[in-house]
Amino acid sequence: MAFRLESTPKGNLLSTETRIHAMDPETMRAFTAYWFVIRPFSDAIRREVLRVVAHRAETAQRPH
């Protein structure tokens, strides 16, 4: 999992990204089955991480 922080006209955007590279069709099928089971939990973890980061960024004291 990687995090990406982008500056936009409306503010900063933090996103996550996961990449995989299956070397053959059998590996891709196995990963697809794995991801089908894991994805809801992965999504929940990502959303929670992003929520916590956003909360901390929005409530952090700015330097004077």
PDB file of N, CA, C and O in Angstrom:
ATOM      1  N   MET A   1       0.854  -1.162   0.000  1.00  0.00           N
ATOM      2  CA  MET A   1       0.000   0.000   0.000  1.00  0.00           C
ATOM      3  C   MET A   1       0.901   1.226   0.000  1.00  0.00           C
ATOM      4  O   MET A   1       1.884   1.303   0.737  1.00  0.00           O
ATOM      5  N   ALA A   2       0.543   2.164  -0.835  1.00  0.00           N
ATOM      6  CA  ALA A   2       1.282   3.426  -0.907  1.00  0.00           C
ATOM      7  C   ALA A   2       0.314   4.570  -0.636  1.00  0.00           C
ATOM      8  O   ALA A   2      -0.881   4.480  -0.916  1.00  0.00           O
ATOM      9  N   PHE A   3       0.854   5.630  -0.092  1.00  0.00           N
ATOM     10  CA  PHE A   3       0.084   6.847   0.131  1.00  0.00           C
ATOM     11  C   PHE A   3       0.564   7.901  -0.851  1.00  0.00           C
ATOM     12  O   PHE A   3       1.751   7.988  -1.165  1.00  0.00           O
ATOM     13  N   ARG A   4      -0.380   8.698  -1.328  1.00  0.00           N
ATOM     14  CA  ARG A   4      -0.036   9.790  -2.236  1.00  0.00           C
ATOM     15  C   ARG A   4      -0.698  11.057  -1.715  1.00  0.00           C
ATOM     16  O   ARG A   4      -1.888  11.063  -1.401  1.00  0.00           O
ATOM     17  N   LEU A   5       0.079  12.124  -1.626  1.00  0.00           N
ATOM     18  CA  LEU A   5      -0.428  13.417  -1.181  1.00  0.00           C
ATOM     19  C   LEU A   5      -0.304  14.391  -2.336  1.00  0.00           C
ATOM     20  O   LEU A   5       0.787  14.625  -2.855  1.00  0.00           O
ATOM     21  N   GLU A   6      -1.436  14.956  -2.733  1.00  0.00           N
ATOM     22  CA  GLU A   6      -1.458  15.908  -3.843  1.00  0.00           C
ATOM     23  C   GLU A   6      -2.039  17.230  -3.374  1.00  0.00           C
ATOM     24  O   GLU A   6      -2.993  17.260  -2.596  1.00  0.00           O
ATOM     25  N   SER A   7      -1.466  18.307  -3.846  1.00  0.00           N
ATOM     26  CA  SER A   7      -2.007  19.637  -3.584  1.00  0.00           C
ATOM     27  C   SER A   7      -2.949  19.989  -4.726  1.00  0.00           C
ATOM     28  O   SER A   7      -2.580  19.904  -5.897  1.00  0.00           O
ATOM     29  N   THR A   8      -4.173  20.386  -4.373  1.00  0.00           N
ATOM     30  CA  THR A   8      -5.162  20.758  -5.384  1.00  0.00           C
ATOM     31  C   THR A   8      -5.663  22.165  -5.082  1.00  0.00           C
ATOM     32  O   THR A   8      -5.426  22.677  -3.989  1.00  0.00           O
ATOM     33  N   PRO A   9      -6.350  22.797  -6.027  1.00  0.00           N
ATOM     34  CA  PRO A   9      -6.894  24.133  -5.758  1.00  0.00           C
ATOM     35  C   PRO A   9      -7.849  24.163  -4.559  1.00  0.00           C
ATOM     36  O   PRO A   9      -7.999  25.201  -3.914  1.00  0.00           O
ATOM     37  N   LYS A  10      -8.490  23.037  -4.260  1.00  0.00           N
ATOM     38  CA  LYS A  10      -9.437  22.980  -3.141  1.00  0.00           C
ATOM     39  C   LYS A  10      -8.785  22.526  -1.837  1.00  0.00           C
ATOM     40  O   LYS A  10      -9.457  22.461  -0.808  1.00  0.00           O
ATOM     41  N   GLY A  11      -7.501  22.214  -1.858  1.00  0.00           N
ATOM     42  CA  GLY A  11      -6.797  21.746  -0.662  1.00  0.00           C
ATOM     43  C   GLY A  11      -5.936  20.548  -0.990  1.00  0.00           C
ATOM     44  O   GLY A  11      -5.626  20.295  -2.154  1.00  0.00           O
ATOM     45  N   ASN A  12      -5.554  19.819   0.025  1.00  0.00           N
ATOM     46  CA  ASN A  12      -4.713  18.642  -0.171  1.00  0.00           C
ATOM     47  C   ASN A  12      -5.568  17.392  -0.284  1.00  0.00           C
ATOM     48  O   ASN A  12      -6.636  17.294   0.319  1.00  0.00           O
ATOM     49  N   LEU A  13      -5.079  16.439  -1.068  1.00  0.00           N
ATOM     50  CA  LEU A  13      -5.783  15.178  -1.279  1.00  0.00           C
ATOM     51  C   LEU A  13      -4.832  14.042  -0.937  1.00  0.00           C
ATOM     52  O   LEU A  13      -3.769  13.912  -1.544  1.00  0.00           O
ATOM     53  N   LEU A  14      -5.212  13.220   0.037  1.00  0.00           N
ATOM     54  CA  LEU A  14      -4.435  12.048   0.417  1.00  0.00           C
ATOM     55  C   LEU A  14      -5.180  10.817  -0.066  1.00  0.00           C
ATOM     56  O   LEU A  14      -6.367  10.650   0.216  1.00  0.00           O
ATOM     57  N   SER A  15      -4.486   9.959  -0.790  1.00  0.00           N
ATOM     58  CA  SER A  15      -5.113   8.739  -1.294  1.00  0.00           C
ATOM     59  C   SER A  15      -4.174   7.557  -1.080  1.00  0.00           C
ATOM     60  O   SER A  15      -2.982   7.728  -0.823  1.00  0.00           O
ATOM     61  N   THR A  16      -4.734   6.360  -1.190  1.00  0.00           N
ATOM     62  CA  THR A  16      -3.941   5.138  -1.071  1.00  0.00           C
ATOM     63  C   THR A  16      -4.021   4.375  -2.380  1.00  0.00           C
ATOM     64  O   THR A  16      -4.950   4.547  -3.168  1.00  0.00           O
ATOM     65  N   GLU A  17      -3.028   3.531  -2.589  1.00  0.00           N
ATOM     66  CA  GLU A  17      -2.998   2.736  -3.812  1.00  0.00           C
ATOM     67  C   GLU A  17      -2.264   1.433  -3.524  1.00  0.00           C
ATOM     68  O   GLU A  17      -1.236   1.419  -2.846  1.00  0.00           O
ATOM     69  N   THR A  18      -2.804   0.347  -4.047  1.00  0.00           N
ATOM     70  CA  THR A  18      -2.146  -0.953  -3.965  1.00  0.00           C
ATOM     71  C   THR A  18      -1.995  -1.482  -5.376  1.00  0.00           C
ATOM     72  O   THR A  18      -2.949  -1.492  -6.154  1.00  0.00           O
ATOM     73  N   ARG A  19      -0.803  -1.917  -5.697  1.00  0.00           N
ATOM     74  CA  ARG A  19      -0.547  -2.484  -7.025  1.00  0.00           C
ATOM     75  C   ARG A  19      -0.041  -3.909  -6.872  1.00  0.00           C
ATOM     76  O   ARG A  19       0.675  -4.237  -5.926  1.00  0.00           O
ATOM     77  N   ILE A  20      -0.425  -4.738  -7.815  1.00  0.00           N
ATOM     78  CA  ILE A  20       0.093  -6.101  -7.865  1.00  0.00           C
ATOM     79  C   ILE A  20       0.501  -6.385  -9.305  1.00  0.00           C
ATOM     80  O   ILE A  20       0.024  -5.745 -10.242  1.00  0.00           O
ATOM     81  N   HIS A  21       1.383  -7.346  -9.458  1.00  0.00           N
ATOM     82  CA  HIS A  21       1.776  -7.784 -10.795  1.00  0.00           C
ATOM     83  C   HIS A  21       1.781  -9.305 -10.789  1.00  0.00           C
ATOM     84  O   HIS A  21       2.676  -9.930 -10.219  1.00  0.00           O
ATOM     85  N   ALA A  22       0.786  -9.888 -11.420  1.00  0.00           N
ATOM     86  CA  ALA A  22       0.707 -11.345 -11.512  1.00  0.00           C
ATOM     87  C   ALA A  22       1.534 -11.795 -12.712  1.00  0.00           C
ATOM     88  O   ALA A  22       1.368 -11.289 -13.822  1.00  0.00           O
ATOM     89  N   MET A  23       2.407 -12.732 -12.478  1.00  0.00           N
ATOM     90  CA  MET A  23       3.317 -13.185 -13.528  1.00  0.00           C
ATOM     91  C   MET A  23       2.665 -14.157 -14.512  1.00  0.00           C
ATOM     92  O   MET A  23       3.198 -14.396 -15.595  1.00  0.00           O
ATOM     93  N   ASP A  24       1.514 -14.717 -14.135  1.00  0.00           N
ATOM     94  CA  ASP A  24       0.850 -15.665 -15.026  1.00  0.00           C
ATOM     95  C   ASP A  24      -0.635 -15.724 -14.663  1.00  0.00           C
ATOM     96  O   ASP A  24      -1.032 -15.261 -13.594  1.00  0.00           O
ATOM     97  N   PRO A  25      -1.453 -16.292 -15.549  1.00  0.00           N
ATOM     98  CA  PRO A  25      -2.902 -16.349 -15.296  1.00  0.00           C
ATOM     99  C   PRO A  25      -3.273 -17.092 -14.011  1.00  0.00           C
ATOM    100  O   PRO A  25      -4.225 -16.708 -13.333  1.00  0.00           O
ATOM    101  N   GLU A  26      -2.537 -18.144 -13.670  1.00  0.00           N
ATOM    102  CA  GLU A  26      -2.845 -18.899 -12.450  1.00  0.00           C
ATOM    103  C   GLU A  26      -2.648 -18.029 -11.207  1.00  0.00           C
ATOM    104  O   GLU A  26      -3.461 -18.059 -10.283  1.00  0.00           O
ATOM    105  N   THR A  27      -1.579 -17.268 -11.196  1.00  0.00           N
ATOM    106  CA  THR A  27      -1.317 -16.367 -10.073  1.00  0.00           C
ATOM    107  C   THR A  27      -2.392 -15.293  -9.999  1.00  0.00           C
ATOM    108  O   THR A  27      -2.834 -14.931  -8.908  1.00  0.00           O
ATOM    109  N   MET A  28      -2.812 -14.785 -11.141  1.00  0.00           N
ATOM    110  CA  MET A  28      -3.858 -13.756 -11.161  1.00  0.00           C
ATOM    111  C   MET A  28      -5.170 -14.312 -10.626  1.00  0.00           C
ATOM    112  O   MET A  28      -5.869 -13.629  -9.879  1.00  0.00           O
ATOM    113  N   ARG A  29      -5.511 -15.536 -10.995  1.00  0.00           N
ATOM    114  CA  ARG A  29      -6.739 -16.157 -10.477  1.00  0.00           C
ATOM    115  C   ARG A  29      -6.659 -16.320  -8.957  1.00  0.00           C
ATOM    116  O   ARG A  29      -7.625 -16.052  -8.243  1.00  0.00           O
ATOM    117  N   ALA A  30      -5.510 -16.758  -8.479  1.00  0.00           N
ATOM    118  CA  ALA A  30      -5.341 -16.930  -7.032  1.00  0.00           C
ATOM    119  C   ALA A  30      -5.450 -15.592  -6.316  1.00  0.00           C
ATOM    120  O   ALA A  30      -6.095 -15.497  -5.272  1.00  0.00           O
ATOM    121  N   PHE A  31      -4.827 -14.562  -6.866  1.00  0.00           N
ATOM    122  CA  PHE A  31      -4.895 -13.254  -6.225  1.00  0.00           C
ATOM    123  C   PHE A  31      -6.316 -12.703  -6.270  1.00  0.00           C
ATOM    124  O   PHE A  31      -6.774 -12.095  -5.302  1.00  0.00           O
ATOM    125  N   THR A  32      -7.011 -12.906  -7.372  1.00  0.00           N
ATOM    126  CA  THR A  32      -8.388 -12.427  -7.497  1.00  0.00           C
ATOM    127  C   THR A  32      -9.266 -13.051  -6.414  1.00  0.00           C
ATOM    128  O   THR A  32     -10.078 -12.361  -5.799  1.00  0.00           O
ATOM    129  N   ALA A  33      -9.107 -14.347  -6.180  1.00  0.00           N
ATOM    130  CA  ALA A  33      -9.879 -15.014  -5.124  1.00  0.00           C
ATOM    131  C   ALA A  33      -9.510 -14.452  -3.754  1.00  0.00           C
ATOM    132  O   ALA A  33     -10.387 -14.187  -2.932  1.00  0.00           O
ATOM    133  N   TYR A  34      -8.221 -14.271  -3.513  1.00  0.00           N
ATOM    134  CA  TYR A  34      -7.745 -13.695  -2.248  1.00  0.00           C
ATOM    135  C   TYR A  34      -8.312 -12.292  -2.056  1.00  0.00           C
ATOM    136  O   TYR A  34      -8.822 -11.965  -0.984  1.00  0.00           O
ATOM    137  N   TRP A  35      -8.223 -11.464  -3.096  1.00  0.00           N
ATOM    138  CA  TRP A  35      -8.655 -10.068  -2.990  1.00  0.00           C
ATOM    139  C   TRP A  35     -10.159  -9.978  -2.767  1.00  0.00           C
ATOM    140  O   TRP A  35     -10.626  -9.073  -2.076  1.00  0.00           O
ATOM    141  N   PHE A  36     -10.923 -10.903  -3.343  1.00  0.00           N
ATOM    142  CA  PHE A  36     -12.372 -10.927  -3.148  1.00  0.00           C
ATOM    143  C   PHE A  36     -12.707 -11.046  -1.661  1.00  0.00           C
ATOM    144  O   PHE A  36     -13.648 -10.415  -1.181  1.00  0.00           O
ATOM    145  N   VAL A  37     -11.936 -11.855  -0.938  1.00  0.00           N
ATOM    146  CA  VAL A  37     -12.165 -12.056   0.496  1.00  0.00           C
ATOM    147  C   VAL A  37     -11.610 -10.890   1.311  1.00  0.00           C
ATOM    148  O   VAL A  37     -12.262 -10.423   2.245  1.00  0.00           O
ATOM    149  N   ILE A  38     -10.433 -10.425   0.973  1.00  0.00           N
ATOM    150  CA  ILE A  38      -9.711  -9.431   1.772  1.00  0.00           C
ATOM    151  C   ILE A  38     -10.182  -7.998   1.530  1.00  0.00           C
ATOM    152  O   ILE A  38     -10.090  -7.162   2.430  1.00  0.00           O
ATOM    153  N   ARG A  39     -10.673  -7.707   0.356  1.00  0.00           N
ATOM    154  CA  ARG A  39     -10.960  -6.318  -0.026  1.00  0.00           C
ATOM    155  C   ARG A  39     -11.831  -5.547   0.965  1.00  0.00           C
ATOM    156  O   ARG A  39     -11.476  -4.418   1.304  1.00  0.00           O
ATOM    157  N   PRO A  40     -12.945  -6.089   1.447  1.00  0.00           N
ATOM    158  CA  PRO A  40     -13.756  -5.298   2.389  1.00  0.00           C
ATOM    159  C   PRO A  40     -12.971  -4.875   3.634  1.00  0.00           C
ATOM    160  O   PRO A  40     -13.144  -3.765   4.136  1.00  0.00           O
ATOM    161  N   PHE A  41     -12.116  -5.760   4.120  1.00  0.00           N
ATOM    162  CA  PHE A  41     -11.312  -5.436   5.302  1.00  0.00           C
ATOM    163  C   PHE A  41     -10.223  -4.425   4.963  1.00  0.00           C
ATOM    164  O   PHE A  41      -9.946  -3.512   5.740  1.00  0.00           O
ATOM    165  N   SER A  42      -9.612  -4.596   3.801  1.00  0.00           N
ATOM    166  CA  SER A  42      -8.600  -3.644   3.344  1.00  0.00           C
ATOM    167  C   SER A  42      -9.216  -2.259   3.176  1.00  0.00           C
ATOM    168  O   SER A  42      -8.626  -1.257   3.580  1.00  0.00           O
ATOM    169  N   ASP A  43     -10.398  -2.208   2.581  1.00  0.00           N
ATOM    170  CA  ASP A  43     -11.092  -0.924   2.411  1.00  0.00           C
ATOM    171  C   ASP A  43     -11.374  -0.268   3.762  1.00  0.00           C
ATOM    172  O   ASP A  43     -11.187   0.938   3.923  1.00  0.00           O
ATOM    173  N   ALA A  44     -11.821  -1.060   4.722  1.00  0.00           N
ATOM    174  CA  ALA A  44     -12.132  -0.511   6.048  1.00  0.00           C
ATOM    175  C   ALA A  44     -10.880   0.053   6.713  1.00  0.00           C
ATOM    176  O   ALA A  44     -10.925   1.126   7.315  1.00  0.00           O
ATOM    177  N   ILE A  45      -9.775  -0.659   6.607  1.00  0.00           N
ATOM    178  CA  ILE A  45      -8.522  -0.180   7.196  1.00  0.00           C
ATOM    179  C   ILE A  45      -8.076   1.108   6.520  1.00  0.00           C
ATOM    180  O   ILE A  45      -7.686   2.060   7.197  1.00  0.00           O
ATOM    181  N   ARG A  46      -8.129   1.148   5.212  1.00  0.00           N
ATOM    182  CA  ARG A  46      -7.723   2.349   4.475  1.00  0.00           C
ATOM    183  C   ARG A  46      -8.582   3.550   4.858  1.00  0.00           C
ATOM    184  O   ARG A  46      -8.068   4.639   5.114  1.00  0.00           O
ATOM    185  N   ARG A  47      -9.883   3.340   4.892  1.00  0.00           N
ATOM    186  CA  ARG A  47     -10.785   4.448   5.245  1.00  0.00           C
ATOM    187  C   ARG A  47     -10.509   4.961   6.658  1.00  0.00           C
ATOM    188  O   ARG A  47     -10.546   6.167   6.900  1.00  0.00           O
ATOM    189  N   GLU A  48     -10.235   4.054   7.581  1.00  0.00           N
ATOM    190  CA  GLU A  48      -9.940   4.467   8.949  1.00  0.00           C
ATOM    191  C   GLU A  48      -8.625   5.239   9.016  1.00  0.00           C
ATOM    192  O   GLU A  48      -8.542   6.261   9.697  1.00  0.00           O
ATOM    193  N   VAL A  49      -7.614   4.765   8.327  1.00  0.00           N
ATOM    194  CA  VAL A  49      -6.332   5.485   8.295  1.00  0.00           C
ATOM    195  C   VAL A  49      -6.534   6.880   7.718  1.00  0.00           C
ATOM    196  O   VAL A  49      -6.057   7.860   8.292  1.00  0.00           O
ATOM    197  N   LEU A  50      -7.225   6.981   6.604  1.00  0.00           N
ATOM    198  CA  LEU A  50      -7.459   8.289   5.982  1.00  0.00           C
ATOM    199  C   LEU A  50      -8.296   9.189   6.889  1.00  0.00           C
ATOM    200  O   LEU A  50      -8.052  10.394   6.955  1.00  0.00           O
ATOM    201  N   ARG A  51      -9.279   8.618   7.589  1.00  0.00           N
ATOM    202  CA  ARG A  51     -10.103   9.405   8.507  1.00  0.00           C
ATOM    203  C   ARG A  51      -9.255   9.971   9.642  1.00  0.00           C
ATOM    204  O   ARG A  51      -9.384  11.146   9.987  1.00  0.00           O
ATOM    205  N   VAL A  52      -8.397   9.151  10.219  1.00  0.00           N
ATOM    206  CA  VAL A  52      -7.544   9.602  11.323  1.00  0.00           C
ATOM    207  C   VAL A  52      -6.574  10.674  10.849  1.00  0.00           C
ATOM    208  O   VAL A  52      -6.386  11.682  11.531  1.00  0.00           O
ATOM    209  N   VAL A  53      -5.962  10.472   9.696  1.00  0.00           N
ATOM    210  CA  VAL A  53      -5.031  11.475   9.158  1.00  0.00           C
ATOM    211  C   VAL A  53      -5.763  12.789   8.912  1.00  0.00           C
ATOM    212  O   VAL A  53      -5.254  13.854   9.261  1.00  0.00           O
ATOM    213  N   ALA A  54      -6.952  12.725   8.314  1.00  0.00           N
ATOM    214  CA  ALA A  54      -7.722  13.944   8.048  1.00  0.00           C
ATOM    215  C   ALA A  54      -8.064  14.654   9.352  1.00  0.00           C
ATOM    216  O   ALA A  54      -7.931  15.874   9.448  1.00  0.00           O
ATOM    217  N   HIS A  55      -8.501  13.903  10.349  1.00  0.00           N
ATOM    218  CA  HIS A  55      -8.853  14.509  11.638  1.00  0.00           C
ATOM    219  C   HIS A  55      -7.647  15.199  12.269  1.00  0.00           C
ATOM    220  O   HIS A  55      -7.751  16.329  12.747  1.00  0.00           O
ATOM    221  N   ARG A  56      -6.523  14.526  12.266  1.00  0.00           N
ATOM    222  CA  ARG A  56      -5.313  15.120  12.857  1.00  0.00           C
ATOM    223  C   ARG A  56      -4.868  16.357  12.088  1.00  0.00           C
ATOM    224  O   ARG A  56      -4.443  17.346  12.685  1.00  0.00           O
ATOM    225  N   ALA A  57      -4.966  16.301  10.770  1.00  0.00           N
ATOM    226  CA  ALA A  57      -4.563  17.459   9.962  1.00  0.00           C
ATOM    227  C   ALA A  57      -5.492  18.647  10.202  1.00  0.00           C
ATOM    228  O   ALA A  57      -5.044  19.792  10.258  1.00  0.00           O
ATOM    229  N   GLU A  58      -6.778  18.370  10.342  1.00  0.00           N
ATOM    230  CA  GLU A  58      -7.753  19.448  10.518  1.00  0.00           C
ATOM    231  C   GLU A  58      -7.728  20.041  11.920  1.00  0.00           C
ATOM    232  O   GLU A  58      -8.121  21.192  12.109  1.00  0.00           O
ATOM    233  N   THR A  59      -7.272  19.272  12.908  1.00  0.00           N
ATOM    234  CA  THR A  59      -7.269  19.773  14.283  1.00  0.00           C
ATOM    235  C   THR A  59      -5.879  20.160  14.778  1.00  0.00           C
ATOM    236  O   THR A  59      -5.730  20.623  15.909  1.00  0.00           O
ATOM    237  N   ALA A  60      -4.877  19.976  13.952  1.00  0.00           N
ATOM    238  CA  ALA A  60      -3.502  20.313  14.355  1.00  0.00           C
ATOM    239  C   ALA A  60      -3.358  21.819  14.528  1.00  0.00           C
ATOM    240  O   ALA A  60      -3.959  22.606  13.797  1.00  0.00           O
ATOM    241  N   GLN A  61      -2.554  22.197  15.506  1.00  0.00           N
ATOM    242  CA  GLN A  61      -2.283  23.621  15.699  1.00  0.00           C
ATOM    243  C   GLN A  61      -1.312  24.082  14.627  1.00  0.00           C
ATOM    244  O   GLN A  61      -0.320  23.418  14.328  1.00  0.00           O
ATOM    245  N   ARG A  62      -1.619  25.212  14.070  1.00  0.00           N
ATOM    246  CA  ARG A  62      -0.728  25.795  13.065  1.00  0.00           C
ATOM    247  C   ARG A  62       0.334  26.635  13.756  1.00  0.00           C
ATOM    248  O   ARG A  62       0.057  27.263  14.778  1.00  0.00           O
ATOM    249  N   PRO A  63       1.554  26.654  13.208  1.00  0.00           N
ATOM    250  CA  PRO A  63       2.593  27.501  13.810  1.00  0.00           C
ATOM    251  C   PRO A  63       2.213  28.973  13.718  1.00  0.00           C
ATOM    252  O   PRO A  63       1.558  29.392  12.764  1.00  0.00           O
ATOM    253  N   HIS A  64       2.620  29.748  14.701  1.00  0.00           N
ATOM    254  CA  HIS A  64       2.279  31.178  14.745  1.00  0.00           C
ATOM    255  C   HIS A  64       3.185  31.970  13.854  1.00  0.00           C
ATOM    256  O   HIS A  64       3.049  33.190  13.762  1.00  0.00           O
TER     257      HIS A  64
END
